[in-house]
Amino acid sequence: MAYETEDHETQYCFPAINSSCIKGMRSRYEYNIMYVFVSLLSAWTVFLNLLVVISVSHFKKLHTPTNMIILSLAVADLLMGLIVIPIEGTRLIETCWYFGDTYCRLFIIILGLVFSASFSNLVLIAVDRYVAVCHPLLYPQKITTTTTLVSICLSWVFYSTYNTILIINNGYLDTSLRTDMCYGECSVTLGFAWKCTDLFMSFIFPCTVIIILYLRIFYVAHQQVKVINALMKGGKCVTEGSVRRKSERKAALTLGIIVTVYLLCYIPYYISSLSLISSTTMSVLSWVVYTNSGLNPLVYALFYPWFKKTVKHILTLKIFQPNSSMDNIFTEHQL
């Protein structure tokens, strides 16, 4: 039981095992509230990201390079809500790991993969928007749906392999052999070399690329706005290319909001992981990251009219009608 007992006796995760971890004590009220919160957060994250996955997968007109990256990001967020949040929530509430060594190793790999995949998708978004805004004439040739899908698959395969190697090479192939852990615990303590490598691969490098590309995007977008405004003041006709560039900038701004929210959630977590702070603070920052996975669909709903329309089609079951995948879901020219 996870409830507080009247005599406050010490409880263990596995009472029959001498090396068992000590179980944390919670009141019945705290226990119930935490389980309700975790359940609602998990359901919210899964439901909203599932809408994004179905929308982009089902409707043919959404099969663009940019939307393929949005789909990949939604899959990462879906895994966060489907696997990471329920398991992390159970571990937080029960203060014990009840799922065994095998799932502990697998869960750590999945957790690392979801974090890494999210950042790699943000890099792909930054590259996509950089080419679209800064080199619009090259965009149709360089950024195709096929090349984008290949890049997404390669990033998932790379980080799956990387996180598996990371766990194996740090001696966590068999957690039962570790003497620094009690039974009922699931954690990883990286060596200094691997900690530096992981920090660079999973945080510093992608963060640097994202920030540099978006600084360039917003500079070029600002210059383009000045040119278009000058043309309009001079009474000159705004060309179709100018309208197209305006659309690209709008998409860059929308996706820039998503990237910014991600960075604001992830940067404090990674910085704090390098310093000696309390486990409570790290736990709070971790849950800020987990909660972020349920925010992206809200951004799509605010800025993408097509998402509102596809959600309506899904919830009213219109997607099961013949040829529904070919429906025109755009009310105006959108990316």
Protein Blocks (a to p, Z undefined) as FASTA:
>chain_A
ZZdcfklpacdfblmbmkbccdddddfklmmmmmmmmmmmmmmmmmmmmmmmmmmmmmmm
lmcfklmmmmmmmmmmmmmmmmmmmmmmmmmmnopafebjklmmmmmmmmmmmmmmmmmm
mmmmmmmmmmmmmmmmlmmmmmcfklmmmmmmmmmmmmmmmmmmmmmmnopmbmmlpckb
cehiacddddfklmmmmmmmmmmmmmmmmmmmmmmmmmmmmmmmmmmmmmmmnopacdfk
lmmmmmmmmmmmmmmmmmmmmmmmmmmmmmmmmpccdfklmmmmmmmmmmmmmmmmmmmm
mmmmklmmmmmmmmnommmpghklmpcfbfbdcZZ
